[in-house]
Every structure is written in structure tokens, then in C-alpha cells.
Amino acid sequence: MATAAIAGYEGKFQLAPSTGSLATVNEVREYSISGEMGEIDATSRDSSGHREVLVGIRNWSGSAEFLMGSSHGTQIEIYKAWYNGYACDVAVYPAGTSAFPKYTGTCYVTGWNPSGPHDDVVSASVDFVGTGLLTQTTA
């Protein structure tokens, strides 16, 4: 039986200032999104020696690495969003833009890290932190 796993090369990463329209970032090597949920300690003397917790604040963040190119307008917009502190819309499609699931939200670019090693291509990585809800659409 063939696997139903998604090949990583099919994924798409899109980012744009919230005033613009989403566009695919060219030459992406990898991306990641991480969601976390905080916990509130509700342990008391009535907890019979067991820890008790309440659901705390959820947050999400991510990063992406891409090859830099002279004609990649979306990459220029990412830099501007970082430099000017613009809110951005982000969308991640693990299986391509015509497939599900997809993850969307609003974020701020918190890190801009270009790199030009002597023996490799010029690339940049970006870090972003979500503001509000990260939505997963499955169909």
C-alpha cells in the first residue's frame, strides 16, 4: 500500500503585509509553525497531592528560510514588514495551495537574517510571531 504522507516539496509559504494580498514566497527551502498552550497552576491543598492546571494563553510562531533572488518582490515585502513593524497575513499549505490542510493567521516579522556563505547560495531566514488566532482549514 502506498503511503499517504505529504512530500515536503509540495508545500507553499505565503506572506504579505495585511494591506496587500497574499503571494507565494519564492525559493523557500523550509518553513515551520509552532503552537503552544500555556498552563495555569491551580494546585491547592485540596488537590490531594496532585498537580491541577487550567488552560492558559495559546500562542504561535514560525520561521521560514528561502533563497534570495534579485526579482523576488515578496521577499522585499517581508523585509519591509520587519523593518517597519507591519502586521502581515501568513498562509502555510503543507500539500500545495490547492490542497488541505492550510494554516492562516496574522503575524509580525520579528527576525530578518540574510546569510551569504562563501561556498553556498545567498539565503535569508525570517522569524514571525502570531497575533490572534491561527486557523486550520481542512476542507
Sequence and secondary structure as in RCSB ss.txt:
>XXXX:A:sequence
MATAAIAGYEGKFQLAPSTGSLATVNEVREYSISGEMGEIDATSRDSSGHREVLVGIRNWSGSAEFLMGSSHGTQ
IEIYKAWYNGYACDVAVYPAGTSAFPKYTGTCYVTGWNPSGPHDDVVSASVDFVGTGLLTQTTA
>XXXX:A:secstr
       GGG EEEEEETTS   B TTEEEEEEEEEEEEEE   GGGTT   EEEEEEEEEEEEEEE  TT HHH
HHHHHHHHHT EEEEEEETT TTSS EEEEEEEEEEEEEE  TTS  EEEEEEEEEEEEEEE  
